[in-house]
Structures are given as C-alpha cells and as structure tokens.
Amino acid sequence: MYRHGSPVGLLDIIAHYPAPNVAFIGLLAVRESLHGIGLGRALYDRAEHLIRTDLRATTVRIAVIETNPACGFWRRMGFRTTGEVKRYEGRAVTSHAILMEKPLASASE
C-alpha cells in the first residue's frame, strides 16, 4: 500500500493454504506512525475482496501471537478463534500463535 507515493503498508496472502478453499494471511503491517487512521482496515478490505473474487476462497485464516494487541483488530474484521493454538519454540523465546478464521460469502452473493 502506498500513500503519497511512499510505501506505508503490506499484506501477504498465501493462496490455497492449508486447503484449496482457504487463503492464509501471513502478515499485515502498517507503518507505526500511521496506526489508527484506517489503513489496516483498508488494506484488509482490499485483500478480502481479492481473496473472494480472484482466489475464490471461502475462508481466510490467520495466526496471531497471543500477546499481540492486533488480536482486537482481527476480531473487529470478523475473525474468530478456531480453538487451535500453535506453539513455537525458538532459541530465546517460546510463543503461542492463536489461529483465527473468517468465513467469506462467495463473490456472487
């Protein structure tokens, strides 16, 4: 996403993962100085449209680290927890990712 010619945000989509009818959002990031003005929502809305119309996915999934304040953002976008939690163990940190998903209406609805 660009604003006044400068990059301000990005959203990464993994198509058909983990199933043919699912799109997985790997990352959504907005420049920190621009948080709170609707860019994240605008970026997600564009991505959801593409996921529905071009990828023809019926579900979109994300994994959010449980301590990430963005969990509230995703809930506002209509995502709900699936009950699945993935544990990640690194050298210096152990974290838990909460899986969330949102069913999508088909492009023709």
Secondary structure, DSSP 8 states (H G I E B T S, - for coil): -EETTEE-EEEEEEET-SSTTEEEEEEEEE-GGGTTSSHHHHHHHHHHHHHHHTS--SEEEEEEETT-TTHHHHHHTT-EEEEEEEEEE-SS-EEEEEEEEEE---TT-
